[in-house]
Amino acid sequence: MGTRKIYFPGLNGLRFWAAFFVILHHVEQYKLWQGLPNLFRNNFFESIGHQGVSLFFVLSGFLITYLLLAEYEKTHHIAIKNFYIRRILRIWPLYYLIMILGFFVLPRFVNIGPVSELNEHFTLKILLFAFMLPNLLRVTEAPIVGANQSWSVGVEEQFYIIWPLLVRTFRKVLLKFLIIFIVLKFSVTVLLVLTVDHFLSPAHPYLVYIKTAQRFWDLFQIEQMSFGAIGAYVYFYRKEKILNLIYHPIAQIFMALGIILILTVKFKFIGQSLFDALLFIILILNVSTNEKFFLKLENRFYSYLGNISYGIYMYHTICIAIVMTILQRLEIEKNNFLLFNIFIYTFSTLLTILVSGLSYRFFESFFLKQKERFMIVISSTHREPGESKKGVK
């Protein structure tokens, strides 16, 4: 039986833009930490990083669930062990390299914001990071400069411990299961909000712990990955009525206006993560499976940047810290703050792309080659001659 190759045009472009949005967010955050004039509290810069991560979550849930369904279709089985090995080979090498750089290397050269707090509860921070719990670290300790973005990787890895088991177990009723799964996640969210806002008094001894649990639960955005999984289900089984609704111009206008809204208007409501995920799965399906969609994100430029997008996401805060340190030592922000902003954005982005490209070629590629031995179906990173525009070759 031949190897099945799966390719969704445009996803690499979406990956790059998601990573670039997070860069914009963190440049302003690092300026805030340094006490420099910044736009971090501006709704656009505050929201764009969170929405970039949400787009990553929905993308991840979509692609991985689609690959699991394709594997079952081909083999009538989902090899759980192989799934875990693939995740380890793709995620862990760079994740632990960033941990080493963030904890032991970067603090020797930069002194940005929370770097001064790194030694507080140092052992606890190392253990949480080492055991893939950076999202718990985020809600209990000061951020780790150069590694603070890794919280979302922790969320994904925790989710994927059980996800192939759930897909295999509930494959025949997957859509119903996904809906129930999302409803349960949302129900716990509502319960935590009610507990904090109404059930407990401000003086309750356990309120601080419940607030920490609430923040952890809010960041544990598995409902967004589940929305991605619904998109995978709809497209894999060609649910034409639903696809036609998603491809309809009204749905596209709703999606476009919704994304503009969440990036420009400051508001927060229970269930917003579900609203955001709905917008992004409409975007993903239109970009990657609707040939009539106006937005085209398929070319060599996006293909390359999408391939190194994991590196862009993981290295960018280190690169921002390095560039900011150099610029401040040159006192550019004191002499010409406009020039400082041009330099911080330009050089942080270019250095991130350079480092990510070198990492992909000389570090990550070794593990990616090992990963290929454990693939049943292949998620292709580029379209080859003759490859279907529909996503499957």
Residue pairs with C-beta under 8 A, 6 or more apart in sequence:
1 74
3 375
3 377
3 378
4 70
4 74
4 376
4 377
4 378
4 392
4 393
5 377
5 378
5 380
5 384
5 387
5 392
5 393
6 66
6 67
6 70
6 377
6 378
6 379
6 380
6 391
6 392
6 393
7 379
7 380
7 382
7 383
7 387
7 388
7 391
7 392
7 393
8 63
8 288
8 289
8 391
9 287
9 288
9 297
9 298
9 383
9 389
9 391
10 287
10 288
10 295
10 296
10 297
10 298
10 302
11 59
11 63
11 284
11 287
11 288
11 306
12 297
12 298
12 302
12 303
12 305
12 306
12 307
12 309
12 381
12 382
13 287
13 297
13 298
13 299
13 302
13 305
13 306
14 55
14 59
14 283
14 284
14 287
14 288
14 297
14 306
15 56
15 59
15 305
15 306
15 309
16 302
16 305
16 306
16 309
16 312
17 52
17 55
17 297
18 52
18 53
18 55
18 56
18 59
18 309
18 313
19 52
19 56
19 309
19 312
19 313
19 316
20 52
20 312
20 349
21 48
21 49
21 51
21 52
21 55
22 48
22 49
22 52
22 53
22 149
22 313
22 316
23 312
23 316
23 320
23 348
23 349
23 352
24 45
24 48
24 49
24 345
25 40
25 45
25 46
25 48
25 49
25 50
25 52
26 49
26 149
26 316
26 317
26 320
27 320
27 344
27 345
27 348
28 38
28 39
28 40
28 42
28 45
28 46
29 38
29 40
29 49
30 112
30 113
30 317
30 320
30 321
30 324
31 37
31 38
31 40
31 324
31 344
32 38
32 40
32 41
32 113
33 112
33 113
33 114
33 145
34 112
34 113
34 324
34 328
36 333
37 337
39 45
40 46
43 263
43 264
43 265
43 266
44 263
44 264
47 262
47 263
47 266
48 263
51 259
51 262
51 263
51 276
53 152
53 221
54 221
54 224
54 273
54 276
54 277
54 280
55 280
55 283
56 152
56 313
57 152
57 155
57 156
57 221
57 224
57 225
57 228
57 277
58 224
58 225
58 227
58 228
58 231
58 277
58 280
58 281
58 284
59 228
59 280
59 284
60 156
60 225
60 228
61 224
61 225
61 226
61 227
61 228
61 229
61 231
61 232
62 228
62 229
62 231
62 232
62 281
62 284
63 228
63 232
63 379
64 160
64 163
65 163
65 167
65 228
65 229
65 232
65 233
66 232
66 235
66 236
67 377
67 379
68 78
68 83
68 163
68 164
68 167
68 168
69 167
69 171
69 232
69 233
69 236
70 236
70 377
70 392
71 77
71 78
71 79
71 376
71 377
72 78
72 167
72 168
72 171
74 376
74 377
75 376
77 168
78 164
78 167
78 168
79 374
79 376
80 164
80 165
80 168
82 374
82 375
82 376
83 160
83 164
85 371
85 374
86 371
86 374
86 375
87 157
87 160
89 367
89 368
89 370
89 371
89 374
90 310
90 367
90 368
90 371
91 153
91 156
91 157
91 310
93 363
93 364
93 367
94 310
94 311
94 314
94 359
94 363
94 364
95 132
95 150
95 153
95 314
96 130
97 363
98 146
98 147
98 150
98 314
98 315
98 318
99 126
99 129
99 130
99 147
99 150
101 146
101 147
101 318
102 144
102 145
102 146
102 147
102 318
103 118
103 125
103 126
103 129
103 144
103 147
106 115
106 145
106 146
106 318
106 321
107 115
107 118
107 145
109 322
109 325
110 145
110 146
110 321
110 322
110 324
110 325
111 325
112 145
112 321
112 324
112 325
113 143
113 145
114 142
114 143
114 144
114 145
115 145
117 142
118 125
118 142
118 144
118 145
120 141
120 142
121 141
124 141
125 137
125 141
125 144
128 134
128 136
128 137
128 140
128 141
129 137
129 144
129 147
129 150
132 153
132 154
132 157
132 158
133 154
133 158
134 144
134 147
134 150
134 151
134 153
134 154
135 151
135 152
135 154
135 155
135 158
135 216
135 219
135 220
136 154
136 216
137 144
137 151
138 148
138 151
138 219
139 212
139 215
139 216
139 219
140 212
144 150
145 317
145 321
146 317
146 318
146 321
147 317
148 317
149 313
149 314
149 316
149 317
150 314
151 219
153 314
155 219
155 220
155 221
155 222
156 225
158 220
159 222
159 225
163 225
166 177
166 181
167 174
167 229
170 176
170 177
174 229
174 233
175 230
175 233
178 226
178 229
178 230
178 233
179 230
181 222
181 223
181 226
182 223
182 226
182 227
182 274
185 222
185 223
185 226
186 223
186 270
186 271
186 274
188 217
189 217
189 218
189 270
189 271
190 270
192 210
192 213
192 214
192 217
193 214
193 270
195 210
195 214
196 207
196 210
196 211
196 214
200 206
200 207
200 210
201 207
218 273
221 273
223 273
223 274
223 277
224 273
224 274
224 276
224 277
224 280
226 277
227 274
227 277
227 278
227 280
227 281
228 277
228 280
228 281
228 284
230 281
231 281
231 284
231 285
233 239
234 242
234 243
234 246
234 285
235 243
235 285
235 289
235 391
243 285
243 289
245 251
246 282
246 285
246 286
246 290
247 285
247 286
247 290
247 292
247 293
251 282
252 282
252 286
252 293
252 294
254 282
255 279
255 282
255 283
255 286
258 275
258 278
258 279
259 279
259 283
262 272
262 275
262 276
262 279
286 293
286 295
287 293
287 295
287 297
288 391
289 390
289 391
291 389
298 383
303 381
303 382
304 357
305 312
305 353
306 381
307 360
307 381
307 382
308 353
308 356
308 357
308 359
308 360
309 356
310 364
311 355
311 356
311 357
311 359
311 360
311 364
312 352
312 353
312 356
314 356
315 352
315 355
315 356
315 359
316 348
316 352
318 355
319 348
319 351
319 352
319 355
320 344
320 348
320 352
322 351
323 343
323 344
323 347
323 348
323 351
324 344
324 348
327 333
327 340
327 343
327 344
332 339
332 340
332 343
333 340
372 378
380 387
380 393
383 389
384 393
386 393
387 393
